[in-house]
Amino acid sequence: MFAANLKEGQLEYLLHIPEPWYIDRVDFSLEAKQLDVYVKFRKRALFPCSNCGAPDQPVRDIANHDRTWRHFNFFEYLSCIHAELPRTNCGKCDTITRVNLPWAFRVIETIGTVHDGPIGEKLADKDYILVNDR
């Protein structure tokens, strides 16, 4: 059996998950051929406003408590990121918006379910996929 000995923060680095986000737990199912990464944000985390970009906006509430995004495969295994989707109420532009997530990208073309196959049909919002910008 394969075992990895990762130090604190190394998996976040490998998956490009920046502060104030962190990996809470990871589940791997050999039977389902799937890796599930559960991500949380730190208490009292501050995020930039998604509307005007004003920094350091506190979390107002949670728009979705169990959101799922398809990530690039982990070797040949399907990979998904699960997280709560926080919203902020900007003190500058007075707008309530969902936080822009570092791993999510809004799809303009309809390619999500076409390329993701069966997992794309399970996602809460098929318009969101992950992209590699590195």
C-alpha positions as CSV (number, residue, x, y, z in Angstrom):
1,M,0.0,0.0,0.0
2,F,1.2,3.5,-0.8
3,A,1.5,6.0,2.1
4,A,2.4,9.7,1.8
5,N,4.2,11.6,4.5
6,L,3.2,15.2,3.8
7,K,4.2,18.0,6.2
8,E,1.7,20.7,7.3
9,G,0.6,22.8,4.4
10,Q,2.2,20.7,1.6
11,L,-1.1,19.3,0.3
12,E,-2.6,22.8,0.2
13,Y,0.5,23.9,-1.8
14,L,0.2,21.0,-4.2
15,L,-3.5,21.7,-4.8
16,H,-3.0,25.5,-4.9
17,I,-5.2,26.2,-1.9
18,P,-4.1,29.5,-0.4
19,E,-4.7,31.1,3.1
20,P,-7.2,31.6,4.6
21,W,-8.4,28.3,3.1
22,Y,-7.1,25.0,4.4
23,I,-7.7,21.3,3.9
24,D,-9.9,19.9,6.7
25,R,-9.9,16.3,5.5
26,V,-9.2,14.1,2.5
27,D,-11.2,10.9,1.6
28,F,-10.0,8.5,-1.0
29,S,-12.1,5.6,-2.3
30,L,-10.3,3.0,-4.4
31,E,-13.7,1.4,-5.1
32,A,-15.2,4.7,-6.4
33,K,-11.9,5.7,-7.9
34,Q,-12.3,9.2,-6.4
35,L,-10.4,11.6,-4.2
36,D,-12.5,14.1,-2.2
37,V,-10.8,17.1,-0.6
38,Y,-12.8,19.0,2.0
39,V,-11.7,22.6,2.3
40,K,-12.6,25.2,5.0
41,F,-11.7,28.8,5.6
42,R,-10.2,30.1,8.9
43,K,-12.5,31.7,11.5
44,R,-12.7,35.5,11.1
45,A,-11.2,35.2,7.7
46,L,-11.3,38.3,5.5
47,F,-11.9,38.3,1.8
48,P,-11.8,40.9,-0.9
49,C,-15.1,42.1,-2.3
50,S,-16.0,40.2,-5.4
51,N,-17.8,43.2,-6.8
52,C,-15.4,46.2,-6.2
53,G,-12.3,44.5,-5.0
54,A,-12.2,46.2,-1.6
55,P,-9.9,44.2,0.7
56,D,-10.6,42.7,4.1
57,Q,-14.3,42.2,4.0
58,P,-15.7,39.9,6.8
59,V,-17.9,36.9,6.0
60,R,-21.6,37.8,6.2
61,D,-23.0,34.3,5.8
62,I,-22.7,31.0,3.9
63,A,-24.4,30.9,0.4
64,N,-24.0,27.2,0.1
65,H,-22.9,24.8,2.8
66,D,-21.8,21.9,0.7
67,R,-20.5,23.0,-2.7
68,T,-18.5,20.6,-5.0
69,W,-16.1,21.5,-7.7
70,R,-14.4,19.1,-10.1
71,H,-10.6,19.3,-9.9
72,F,-8.0,17.9,-12.2
73,N,-7.6,14.1,-11.8
74,F,-5.3,12.8,-9.2
75,F,-3.3,10.4,-11.4
76,E,-6.2,8.5,-13.0
77,Y,-8.6,9.1,-10.1
78,L,-11.5,11.6,-10.2
79,S,-10.8,14.5,-7.8
80,C,-13.3,16.9,-6.2
81,I,-13.1,19.8,-3.8
82,H,-15.9,20.3,-1.3
83,A,-16.3,23.6,0.6
84,E,-18.8,26.1,2.0
85,L,-19.3,29.1,-0.2
86,P,-19.1,32.3,1.9
87,R,-20.6,35.7,1.1
88,T,-19.4,39.1,2.2
89,N,-21.3,42.4,2.7
90,C,-18.9,45.0,1.3
91,G,-18.5,48.1,3.5
92,K,-17.3,50.1,0.4
93,C,-19.9,49.3,-2.3
94,D,-22.6,47.9,0.0
95,T,-23.1,44.8,-2.1
96,I,-23.6,41.2,-0.8
97,T,-21.6,38.9,-3.0
98,R,-20.2,35.4,-3.0
99,V,-16.4,35.1,-2.4
100,N,-14.3,34.4,-5.5
101,L,-12.7,31.1,-4.9
102,P,-9.1,30.5,-5.9
103,W,-9.9,27.1,-7.5
104,A,-13.2,28.0,-9.3
105,F,-13.7,29.5,-12.7
106,R,-17.0,30.4,-14.3
107,V,-17.3,28.6,-17.6
108,I,-18.4,30.7,-20.6
109,E,-18.6,27.9,-23.1
110,T,-20.7,24.8,-22.3
111,I,-17.8,22.4,-21.8
112,G,-18.3,21.4,-18.1
113,T,-20.4,18.2,-18.5
114,V,-19.1,17.3,-21.9
115,H,-15.5,16.9,-20.6
116,D,-16.2,15.9,-17.0
117,G,-18.5,13.0,-17.9
118,P,-20.8,11.5,-15.3
119,I,-19.3,13.5,-12.4
120,G,-20.3,16.7,-14.1
121,E,-23.9,15.7,-13.8
122,K,-23.5,15.3,-10.0
123,L,-22.2,18.8,-9.5
124,A,-24.5,21.5,-7.9
125,D,-23.6,24.0,-10.6
126,K,-22.4,22.5,-13.9
127,D,-21.1,25.9,-15.0
128,Y,-18.2,25.7,-12.6
129,I,-15.0,23.8,-13.3
130,L,-11.4,24.1,-12.2
131,V,-8.7,25.4,-14.4
132,N,-5.0,25.2,-14.3
133,D,-3.6,28.7,-14.7
134,R,-0.1,27.8,-13.6
